[in-house]
Amino acid sequence: MEPVTNVPENLAPRRPAWASTTTQPADPAQANDYDSFAEAYSAENENNIMNAYYERPAMLALAGDVAGRRILDAGCGAGPLAAALRDRGAVVTGIDASAGMLALARRRLGDDAALHVVDLNDRLPFDDGAFDDVVASLVLHYLEDWGPTLAEMRRVLRPGGRLIASVQHPFVDYVIQNPRPNYFATTSYIDEWTFNGQPFPMRFWRRPLHAMTDAFATAGFRLALISEPHPDPAARELFPDDFHALSTKLSLLFFVVEVPPSAAGSDD
């Protein structure tokens, strides 16, 4: 693997010890196989700074008061965000393409939890307007084409409903690659995640910021908020070096987009 060079300091967050960027192509059939490392990833995700003290708190802050809201957790993984939303009074349905991750989510959330194996490239198995919110936590960057997925998320949201999404920051994904891709193109790259000494290829799709906002608009959403949050202050003493890095460098990008209310102005 060639080293990443000439990365601007403010665009170079600390990467997790289990993740490294590679320029080597991966077999698409082997990449992103969460079933093969579900337990290890879930354990890492549970209390690390990136997920537990940065991404999830930011998603919960953007969601706000969710008591009584019907929420679809799209790409729920082992269910930590779903559990936090449910603890705040939401009625949560979780979907994920990985049966292994959903088994862990069911262990966390209980046998009566509404959990379904669903690939986000496919039609969602829900009625029109079934949800008040969709949360898509670090999942859209696995998709080459956002269009069909966003259209389905738009369909299952009621008028006035929200999609709250987090993705890897397109500026960071651009500068960490060597050679650098065409910024304005949608391109894929490979991370290699290592758990228990075994490498697992992960394929992500990077697109420019305008392509993200254009995709939301094409699907019928209107942009309410773009956020580049700081980590939870509680991480300052637990992870002092990483806290400083996440407080001063780009890492993730968050969106809140809304379904326009009906012509009558009703949110029902």
C-alpha positions in Angstrom: 0.0 0.0 0.0 1.4 3.4 -1.0 1.4 6.0 1.8 -1.1 8.8 1.7 0.9 12.0 1.3 0.3 15.7 1.2 -3.0 15.5 3.2 -3.9 18.9 4.6 -3.7 18.8 8.4 -7.3 19.9 8.8 -8.5 17.1 6.6 -6.7 14.2 8.2 -8.6 12.8 11.1 -7.2 9.9 13.1 -8.3 6.6 11.6 -9.4 3.7 13.8 -6.6 1.2 14.5 -8.6 -1.5 12.7 -9.0 0.5 9.5 -6.5 1.3 6.8 -6.9 2.7 3.3 -5.6 0.7 0.4 -5.4 1.4 -3.3 -5.8 -2.3 -4.2 -9.0 -3.4 -5.9 -11.3 -5.8 -4.0 -13.5 -8.5 -5.3 -17.0 -7.0 -4.9 -18.3 -10.4 -3.9 -16.0 -10.4 -0.9 -16.3 -6.8 0.2 -18.6 -5.5 2.9 -19.3 -9.0 4.3 -20.6 -7.9 7.7 -21.7 -11.4 8.5 -18.1 -12.5 8.7 -17.1 -10.1 11.4 -20.4 -9.0 13.0 -19.4 -9.9 16.6 -16.0 -8.2 16.4 -17.4 -5.0 14.7 -20.3 -4.7 17.1 -17.9 -4.9 20.1 -15.6 -2.3 18.6 -18.6 0.0 17.7 -20.1 -0.2 21.2 -17.8 2.2 23.1 -15.3 3.7 20.7 -15.0 7.4 20.2 -16.1 7.5 16.5 -19.4 5.7 17.0 -20.3 5.9 20.7 -19.0 9.5 21.3 -19.3 11.2 18.0 -21.6 9.7 15.3 -24.4 8.4 17.5 -24.7 11.4 19.8 -24.8 13.6 16.7 -27.6 11.6 15.1 -29.6 11.7 18.4 -29.1 15.4 18.7 -30.3 16.0 15.1 -33.3 13.7 15.8 -34.3 15.7 18.8 -37.5 14.8 20.7 -38.6 11.5 19.1 -41.2 10.3 21.7 -44.0 8.6 19.8 -42.4 9.0 16.4 -42.3 6.0 14.0 -38.7 5.6 12.9 -37.1 3.4 10.4 -33.4 2.7 11.2 -32.1 1.9 7.7 -28.8 -0.1 8.1 -29.4 -0.6 11.8 -26.5 -3.0 12.3 -26.4 -4.4 15.8 -29.0 -1.9 17.0 -27.2 0.7 19.2 -28.9 3.7 17.6 -32.3 1.9 17.5 -32.0 1.1 21.2 -31.1 4.7 22.0 -34.1 6.0 19.9 -36.4 3.5 21.6 -35.2 4.5 25.0 -36.3 8.1 24.0 -39.8 6.9 23.3 -39.6 6.2 19.5 -41.3 3.3 17.9 -38.4 1.8 15.9 -38.2 -0.6 13.0 -34.7 -1.8 12.0 -33.5 -3.1 8.6 -30.1 -4.3 7.6 -28.6 -6.4 4.8 -26.6 -8.5 7.2 -28.5 -11.3 9.0 -25.5 -11.6 11.4 -25.8 -8.0 12.5 -29.6 -8.3 12.8 -29.1 -11.4 15.1 -27.1 -9.1 17.4 -29.7 -6.4 17.2 -32.4 -8.9 18.2 -30.3 -10.0 21.1 -30.1 -6.3 22.2 -33.7 -5.2 21.4 -35.6 -8.4 22.2 -37.5 -11.1 20.3 -40.5 -8.8 19.7 -38.4 -6.1 18.0 -39.4 -5.2 14.4 -36.2 -6.2 12.5 -36.0 -7.3 8.9 -33.3 -8.4 6.5 -33.5 -5.8 3.7 -31.0 -4.7 1.1 -31.2 -0.9 0.6 -30.8 -1.5 -3.1 -34.2 -3.1 -3.1 -37.8 -1.9 -2.6 -38.6 -1.3 1.1 -41.3 -3.7 2.4 -43.3 -0.9 4.0 -46.4 1.1 3.0 -46.3 4.6 1.7 -46.0 7.1 4.6 -45.4 4.4 7.2 -42.7 6.4 9.1 -42.2 9.9 10.6 -38.4 9.6 10.3 -35.8 7.5 8.6 -32.3 7.4 10.1 -29.5 6.2 7.9 -26.4 6.0 10.0 -23.1 5.6 8.0 -24.8 3.5 5.3 -25.4 5.6 2.2 -21.7 5.6 1.3 -21.9 1.9 0.6 -24.2 2.6 -2.4 -23.0 3.5 -5.9 -26.4 5.0 -6.8 -28.3 6.8 -4.1 -31.3 7.5 -6.4 -33.5 4.3 -6.0 -32.7 4.1 -2.2 -33.6 7.8 -1.5 -36.8 7.4 -3.6 -37.8 4.5 -1.4 -37.0 6.4 1.8 -39.0 9.3 0.5 -42.0 7.0 -0.3 -42.2 5.4 3.2 -42.0 8.8 4.9 -45.2 10.8 5.6 -45.5 14.4 4.4 -43.3 16.5 6.7 -41.2 13.5 7.6 -37.4 13.6 7.9 -34.4 11.6 6.7 -31.4 12.0 9.0 -28.2 10.7 7.5 -24.5 10.5 8.3 -21.9 9.7 5.7 -18.1 9.8 5.4 -17.1 13.3 4.5 -16.5 13.6 0.8 -13.6 16.0 1.2 -11.8 13.5 3.5 -12.5 10.6 1.3 -11.0 12.6 -1.6 -7.7 13.6 0.1 -7.0 10.2 1.8 -6.7 8.4 -1.6 -3.4 8.1 -3.5 -3.7 8.7 -6.3 -6.4 11.2 -5.8 -9.6 10.6 -7.8 -11.5 13.1 -9.9 -13.3 15.0 -7.2 -16.3 15.5 -9.3 -16.8 11.9 -10.2 -18.5 9.2 -8.2 -15.7 6.7 -7.5 -15.2 3.7 -5.2 -12.3 2.9 -2.9 -11.3 0.2 -0.5 -10.7 0.2 3.2 -9.2 -2.9 4.9 -10.6 -3.5 8.3 -8.7 -5.9 10.6 -10.3 -7.8 13.4 -8.6 -10.5 15.4 -5.7 -10.4 12.9 -7.9 -11.1 9.9 -8.4 -8.5 7.1 -11.8 -7.7 5.7 -12.1 -5.6 2.5 -14.7 -2.8 2.7 -15.8 -1.0 -0.4 -17.2 2.6 -0.2 -18.5 5.0 -2.8 -17.3 8.6 -2.7 -19.2 11.4 -4.5 -18.9 15.2 -4.5 -21.0 17.2 -2.1 -23.1 18.6 -4.8 -24.0 15.1 -6.0 -25.3 14.3 -2.5 -27.5 17.4 -2.3 -28.7 16.9 -5.9 -29.6 13.3 -5.1 -31.7 14.4 -2.1 -33.5 17.0 -4.3 -34.1 14.6 -7.1 -35.7 12.2 -4.7 -38.1 14.9 -3.6 -36.5 16.0 -0.3 -35.7 19.6 0.7 -32.5 20.2 2.6 -33.0 21.4 6.2 -29.5 21.1 7.6 -25.9 20.1 6.9 -23.8 19.5 10.0 -20.1 18.9 10.9 -20.5 18.3 14.6 -17.9 18.0 17.4 -17.7 14.8 19.6 -19.5 14.4 22.8 -17.5 16.4 25.6 -17.6 13.2 27.7 -14.9 11.8 25.3 -12.4 14.5 26.2 -11.0 12.6 29.2 -11.6 9.1 27.8 -9.9 9.7 24.4 -7.9 12.9 24.7 -5.9 12.5 21.4 -8.8 11.4 19.3 -11.1 14.0 20.9 -8.7 16.7 19.8 -8.5 15.3 16.3 -12.3 15.0 15.9 -12.7 18.5 17.3 -10.3 20.1 14.9 -10.4 18.0 11.7 -13.1 16.9 9.2 -14.5 13.4 9.6 -18.2 12.8 8.9 -21.0 14.8 7.3 -24.6 14.8 8.5 -27.8 15.8 6.7 -31.4 16.4 7.7 -33.7 16.5 4.7 -37.4 16.7 4.8 -40.4 15.6 2.8 -42.4 18.7 1.9 -45.7 18.9 3.7 -48.9 18.1 1.8 -50.6 20.9 -0.1 -53.0 21.3 2.8 -50.0 21.8 5.1 -50.9 18.8 7.2 -48.2 16.7 8.8 -50.6 13.8 9.4 
